[in-house]
C-alpha cells in the first residue's frame, strides 16, 4: 500500500508523508520539506521516534535516503517496544501482535503445568488494555529458537492468516549458526519430511515420502569451525531448518536432537530474524527484522 503525500498545513492529520526524489541525509531532507522546523525541532522528532523511513523508525539525523523512499512524520510519539521477561512486543495494532521471543521460552504450553509461555504473557498483555481481549496462535517457534513471531487478536484474523499463509507471507528468514565450514556459499535444500512416533522428523529424497520442504541458504560468515547462514523458508514444516542443515552435514550448534556435538553459545543457534507479510486486514506490506544475536557473532571474533 502506498501512502499519498499529506499536506503540511493539515494539523489534524496523524501523519505527514514525503517521497524522496534524490539522495540526501535525513536531516537535510527534513529541513527542506519542513522549513518551519529547525534542527533542534527535528532532533526532538527523532528522539521521540516520530520519524519513519519506509515504515521503519529512524533516530539517526544522518541516515542516508534513496530516491523512491517514503519519509513519514508521526504527529504522536511512538512508544518503545514493551519488554517482558521472555518476549519483546515489537508491533501491535487492533488485529495482530508481532513479538521477538527469547530463546528458552515456549510459544504455547504443551501441558497444563507450563505457564511461562509467549502465549500466556501476551494474553496478560492484551488484557491490561482490554479486559476482554484475547490472542490466537498463528504459527510457532521451537522453545530454543529465538526471534520474530506473529499472533492474531481475533479468531477471524487467525483464520485469515492461517488459510492464506503462503500468499500472506513475503519472507521468513533465520540466522543459523552451524558446525563446520559451509563450502558452497549458497544453495537450495529440498526433500520430503515426515515425523515418527518419537517426534523425530526425518528427511527423504523419495517423492511423496512425507511433506515437500524447500530451504534456501546464504553464507554470511564462516571460519574453520563455524558458519553463519541466512536461511529462508519456502515451506514451513516442523523442524525443517534443523533437519535440512543436518542433511548437508552442518548441524545447528546446540541442536543435539539432530546431531550437533558442539554448543559454544549455550543454546540452539537458530534465530528468526526477518518476518515480512501482507497485513490480512489492510493489505499493507509489513516487514520486521531483528539483529543476529551477539552470541552467534562471538564465534567469528
Secondary structure as UniProt FT lines:
FT   TURN            8..9
FT   TURN            11..12
FT   STRAND          15..19
FT   STRAND          24..25
FT   HELIX           26..33
FT   TURN            35..36
FT   HELIX           39..47
FT   TURN            48..49
FT   STRAND          51..53
FT   TURN            54..55
FT   STRAND          56..57
FT   TURN            61..62
FT   STRAND          64..65
FT   TURN            67..68
FT   STRAND          70..74
FT   STRAND          82..84
FT   TURN            85..86
FT   STRAND          87..92
FT   STRAND          96..101
FT   TURN            103..104
FT   TURN            112..113
FT   HELIX           118..129
FT   TURN            131..132
FT   STRAND          136..137
FT   TURN            143..144
FT   STRAND          146..152
FT   HELIX           155..163
FT   HELIX           165..168
FT   STRAND          169..179
FT   STRAND          186..195
FT   TURN            197..198
FT   STRAND          201..204
FT   TURN            207..208
FT   STRAND          211..222
FT   STRAND          226..233
FT   TURN            238..239
FT   HELIX           240..247
FT   TURN            248..249
FT   TURN            253..254
FT   HELIX           256..258
FT   TURN            264..265
FT   STRAND          270..278
FT   TURN            280..282
FT   STRAND          285..289
FT   HELIX           294..297
FT   HELIX           298..300
//
